[in-house]
Amino acid sequence: MTAATTALGLLPLLFSTGTGSEVQRPLATVVVGGLITSTVLTLLVIPALYKVLARTRLSRRGVTLL
């Protein structure tokens, strides 16, 4: 939720066209991209890696998971 509210708060910087926007837009793009990437990694990739590693470790010991 924190990442979503921060990304929503940076949307005006992404779409601004006024004075100084050429400096602020790249910064907002990088921050929003980092928030999205870190959220996807945290919620999807890391748990999947843990599950794969747990299965390989348990299969070496002869334990089967359902």
C-alpha angles and dihedrals in degrees: 000000000000092000091048094051092046092050091048090049091054095051093091089056091051094054101035120123102180133105113312094015091119087068099040099044097066091047092051091046093054094046094048091046091050092049092051093045095048092047093052091047093048097046102036117013103043095049090047091052091050091051093050092047092048091052093049093048093048093045089055088056093048096250118135125209125208 
